[in-house]
Amino acid sequence: MANDEVHGGTVQCKDARDLIYVTRGGAGRVLSLGGLQRMGWALRRAPDARQVMKLLQSRPGHPYAALLDLREGFSEHDLAEFGDALSAGNIGWVAGVDAGQLSDEPVRRLIRDYCYDYVTLPCPEGVLNTVIGHAHGMARLGSGRVDRVSSAGSDDMIGDSPAMQALNRTLRKAALTEAPVFIAGETGTGKELAAMAVHRHSHRHAHPFVAINCGAIPHELVQSELFGYERGAFTGAQQRKLGRFEMANGGTLFLDEIGDLPLESQASLLRFLQQGSFERLGGHEQIRVDVRIISATHHDLEHAVDEGRFRADLYHRLCVLRLQQPPLRDRGADIDKLADHALKRYSDEGQHALKGFAPCARQALHSHPWPGNVRELINRVRQAVVMAEGRLITAEDLHIDGPASRPPPTLEDIRDAATRCAIEQALQRNRGRLIDTARELAISRVTLYRLMGRHGLRESESDGNDRSVRIF
Ligand SMILES: Nc1ncnc2c1ncn2[C@@H]1O[C@H](COP(=O)(O)OP(=O)(O)OP(=O)(O)O)[C@@H](O)[C@H]1O
């Protein structure tokens, strides 16, 4: 769901997602979908229900999006055979239709009862990407796929380094409250996983967790995606559509890349946070829902506020509780655990069985700076699984140049990392109170404050009061 991001107009793929294109169209009616493949979809074609079931059975529980092209070739009898595939929890269906088919009762029923959404074909691939992306996200929620290789604290979040232990403790505390949570951290550090963990540990866990990537949706569609629309709200709005807020009722709404939210939607979100209600597009009724908001971004939201791109009042409403996702390079042995996990997860994609990582690869994993964090690590290991020719994955298979890419840490680097970690943990234990934290660490408050500035643990050099501390 919140799986794509837009950088400078191009959509970058985080992980390849599986799309099944079900079609029996004649020549000229089959969509090529090459653009979707470039956007990171792994495309599989299936002409009938049997093929779809075969694909589902080959990877039980694995999430798929499926585009069911209903424009030609399927009789009512054929469609009846899709019953099991349409009801599977790990597949999100989108129907593709000719506009005229929407008056056809069996087609309407199929869409209404089984599909996440429908599109009128042909349609721009950007739109298709968004819609099937959402369907895939819903399938992921339904798939119950949890990677429990972890030796760690928080369910499918692998890692038990001090930084991750601190994060796990904090997110469990956050889960017990109803306050909005803001998750900061570099791209690929696992902010969405952290948001899901907060939801899972909250009393809302039996209700939906709905995620949306505000940066991956065209600005003009964000408002209707979030708040839904009434029939006739605009040309093409042939029936009422529920927005993400309504879908998340009782549960949690995760707004990823919140910094990309257009100003109009910022105003609506602020109104929701103040009043607990909103209006659908084209509607006048105030709709009340019970939704907890978790937001995240890998950009500097404070900077966006300073530049007037993000409303300061909304920022303060969203950032009541703040979690900081640590970068991968600060997670020590977690790097090995994550690499082993990725190897296990993708081992069946390789040509031959792999035994593990060669010493040079282990060394490279620890010398690489990981600008793309866990996502980059998973992608590199996945690619190495496919490309490796030997029994062990080498640094070369990972396309990491070896220790030269980052010199080993100096004593000062190690001391700095330990100081930062000690201060972070003490701040958490003391709920951000500087006086108590300084006393525990046996340093003066001035020294503590100086060290926090040096290690990036407070917002600005000039603001010296306790309110600037964002760890609780
Ligand atoms: N601790 C972890 N254990 C296992 N997998 C992880 C962990 N952290 C991240 N991942 C995986 O890394 C990928 C990226 O994670 P995620 O999408 O949560 O990152 P993000 O911080 O939200 O990224 P972005 O800022 O780009 O939206 C996902 O495939 C996720 O499953």
The ligand as an SDF file (V2000), in Angstrom:
LIG
                    3D

 31 33  0  0  0  0  0  0  0  0999 V2000
   13.4090   -4.3290   11.3060 N   0  0  0  0  0  0  0  0  0  0  0  0
   13.0000   -4.8500   10.1460 C   0  0  0  0  0  0  0  0  0  0  0  0
   12.8750   -6.1760   10.0090 N   0  0  0  0  0  0  0  0  0  0  0  0
   12.4970   -6.7360    8.8460 C   0  0  0  0  0  0  0  0  0  0  0  0
   12.1980   -6.0490    7.7350 N   0  0  0  0  0  0  0  0  0  0  0  0
   12.3070   -4.7190    7.8070 C   0  0  0  0  0  0  0  0  0  0  0  0
   12.7110   -4.0490    9.0100 C   0  0  0  0  0  0  0  0  0  0  0  0
   12.7030   -2.7240    8.7620 N   0  0  0  0  0  0  0  0  0  0  0  0
   12.3320   -2.5570    7.4980 C   0  0  0  0  0  0  0  0  0  0  0  0
   12.0860   -3.7590    6.9120 N   0  0  0  0  0  0  0  0  0  0  0  0
   11.6790   -3.9750    5.5190 C   0  0  0  0  0  0  0  0  0  0  0  0
   12.3170   -2.9610    4.7500 O   0  0  0  0  0  0  0  0  0  0  0  0
   11.4380   -2.4550    3.7540 C   0  0  0  0  0  0  0  0  0  0  0  0
   11.2020   -0.9710    3.9850 C   0  0  0  0  0  0  0  0  0  0  0  0
   10.4850   -0.7830    5.1870 O   0  0  0  0  0  0  0  0  0  0  0  0
    9.3870    0.3720    5.3420 P   0  0  0  0  0  0  0  0  0  0  0  0
    8.5760    0.4990    4.0950 O   0  0  0  0  0  0  0  0  0  0  0  0
    8.6590    0.1460    6.6310 O   0  0  0  0  0  0  0  0  0  0  0  0
   10.3640    1.6310    5.4420 O   0  0  0  0  0  0  0  0  0  0  0  0
   10.0160    3.1720    5.5610 P   0  0  0  0  0  0  0  0  0  0  0  0
   10.9190    3.7290    6.6020 O   0  0  0  0  0  0  0  0  0  0  0  0
    8.5260    3.3320    5.7620 O   0  0  0  0  0  0  0  0  0  0  0  0
   10.4520    3.7270    4.1400 O   0  0  0  0  0  0  0  0  0  0  0  0
   10.0460    5.1170    3.4260 P   0  0  0  0  0  0  0  0  0  0  0  0
   10.4890    6.2500    4.2840 O   0  0  0  0  0  0  0  0  0  0  0  0
   10.8130    5.0810    2.1520 O   0  0  0  0  0  0  0  0  0  0  0  0
    8.5530    5.0670    3.2630 O   0  0  0  0  0  0  0  0  0  0  0  0
   10.1630   -3.2750    3.8730 C   0  0  0  0  0  0  0  0  0  0  0  0
   10.2610   -4.3450    2.9720 O   0  0  0  0  0  0  0  0  0  0  0  0
   10.1940   -3.7750    5.3000 C   0  0  0  0  0  0  0  0  0  0  0  0
    9.4740   -4.9750    5.4310 O   0  0  0  0  0  0  0  0  0  0  0  0
  1  2  1  0
  2  3  1  0
  2  7  2  0
  3  4  2  0
  4  5  1  0
  5  6  2  0
  6  7  1  0
  6 10  1  0
  7  8  1  0
  8  9  2  0
  9 10  1  0
 10 11  1  0
 11 12  1  0
 11 30  1  0
 12 13  1  0
 13 14  1  0
 13 28  1  0
 14 15  1  0
 15 16  1  0
 16 17  2  0
 16 18  1  0
 16 19  1  0
 19 20  1  0
 20 21  2  0
 20 22  1  0
 20 23  1  0
 23 24  1  0
 24 25  2  0
 24 26  1  0
 24 27  1  0
 28 29  1  0
 28 30  1  0
 30 31  1  0
M  END
$$$$
